[in-house]
C-alpha cells in the first residue's frame, strides 16, 4: 500500500472533522498540531476517529 501525501491526509482529516459536526481551528502536520472545535460529544467522537486514522 502506498503512503498518503499531505493533501490526501488533510482531505481525510477534513472529512472526519466535518462528519462529526466539528471544524478545524488550526492544523500543522509538520508539528503534529490539530485543534478542532464543536460540541463536547462531537469533539470526543471526532478525536477517537482521528486517533484511529492518524495512529
C-alpha positions in Angstrom: 0.0 0.0 0.0 1.4 3.4 -0.9 1.7 6.3 1.6 -0.7 9.1 1.6 0.6 12.5 0.6 -0.1 15.6 2.8 -3.0 16.8 0.6 -4.7 13.4 1.0 -4.2 13.4 4.7 -5.6 17.0 5.0 -8.7 16.0 3.0 -9.3 12.9 5.1 -8.9 14.8 8.3 -11.4 17.4 7.0 -13.9 14.7 6.1 -13.6 13.2 9.5 -14.0 16.5 11.3 -17.0 17.7 9.3 -18.7 14.3 9.6 -18.8 14.9 13.3 -20.1 18.4 13.0 -16.8 20.0 14.1 -14.5 22.5 12.5 -10.7 22.8 12.2 -9.3 25.8 14.1 -5.6 25.1 13.4 -3.8 22.3 11.6 0.0 21.9 11.3 1.0 18.5 10.0 4.7 19.1 10.4 4.4 19.9 14.2 1.5 17.4 14.8 -1.0 20.2 15.7 -4.7 19.7 15.1 -7.1 21.9 17.0 -10.8 21.3 16.5 -13.9 22.9 17.8 -17.5 21.7 18.2 -19.9 20.3 20.8 -18.2 18.3 23.5 -19.6 14.9 22.5 -18.9 15.6 18.8 -15.3 16.5 19.6 -14.8 13.3 21.6 -16.1 11.1 18.7 -14.1 13.1 16.2 -10.9 12.7 18.3 -11.5 8.9 18.6 -11.8 8.6 14.8 -8.8 10.9 14.2 -6.7 8.8 16.6 -7.6 5.6 14.6 -6.7 7.3 11.3 -3.6 9.1 12.4 -2.3 6.4 14.7 
